[in-house]
Amino acid sequence: MQHLQRVLHRVMFEPVLTGRRVGPPTQLVLLARYAPGFPLLLSRLIAFGPLPEHAPAFARRDA
């Protein structure tokens, strides 16, 4: 997840902050607008990450 955040920062935010780009990336806007489920997928990835967390053994209850 941290690698994805670094890539997003380098590709999306750095060009805007340095003045090399004005406005959002066109490809991302098109994906968000026309790909069904993309906004939900993106928000789920940000909220939960690519892999589920696993509780350590001492924190689990035996069912």
C-alpha positions as CSV (number, residue, x, y, z in Angstrom):
1,M,0.0,0.0,0.0
2,Q,2.8,2.4,0.8
3,H,4.4,1.7,-2.6
4,L,1.1,2.6,-4.3
5,Q,1.0,5.8,-2.3
6,R,4.5,6.7,-3.4
7,V,3.6,6.0,-7.0
8,L,0.5,8.1,-6.8
9,H,2.4,10.9,-5.2
10,R,5.1,10.8,-7.9
11,V,2.6,10.6,-10.8
12,M,-0.3,12.7,-9.6
13,F,0.7,15.2,-6.9
14,E,4.3,16.0,-7.6
15,P,3.7,17.4,-11.1
16,V,0.8,19.6,-9.8
17,L,2.8,20.9,-6.8
18,T,5.8,21.7,-9.0
19,G,3.7,23.5,-11.6
20,R,4.4,21.0,-14.4
21,R,0.7,20.1,-14.7
22,V,-2.6,21.9,-14.1
23,G,-5.6,19.8,-13.2
24,P,-6.2,16.1,-12.7
25,P,-4.7,13.4,-14.9
26,T,-7.1,12.7,-17.8
27,Q,-6.8,8.9,-17.7
28,L,-7.8,8.7,-14.1
29,V,-10.8,11.0,-14.6
30,L,-11.9,8.9,-17.6
31,L,-11.6,5.7,-15.5
32,A,-13.5,7.2,-12.6
33,R,-16.3,8.5,-14.9
34,Y,-16.8,5.6,-17.3
35,A,-15.5,2.4,-15.7
36,P,-18.3,0.9,-13.6
37,G,-17.2,0.1,-10.1
38,F,-13.9,1.9,-10.3
39,P,-14.7,4.5,-7.6
40,L,-15.9,1.7,-5.3
41,L,-12.8,-0.4,-6.0
42,L,-10.5,2.6,-5.4
43,S,-12.2,3.5,-2.1
44,R,-12.2,-0.1,-0.9
45,L,-8.5,-0.4,-1.7
46,I,-7.7,2.8,0.2
47,A,-9.9,1.8,3.2
48,F,-8.8,-1.8,3.5
49,G,-5.6,-2.1,1.5
50,P,-4.7,-4.9,-1.0
51,L,-4.5,-7.7,1.6
52,P,-6.6,-8.3,4.7
53,E,-5.0,-7.8,8.1
54,H,-4.6,-10.9,10.3
55,A,-4.9,-10.7,14.0
56,P,-2.0,-12.2,16.0
57,A,-2.7,-15.5,17.7
58,F,-3.1,-14.0,21.2
59,A,-5.9,-11.7,19.9
60,R,-8.0,-14.4,18.2
61,R,-10.9,-16.1,19.8
62,D,-11.3,-19.8,19.1
63,A,-14.8,-20.2,17.7
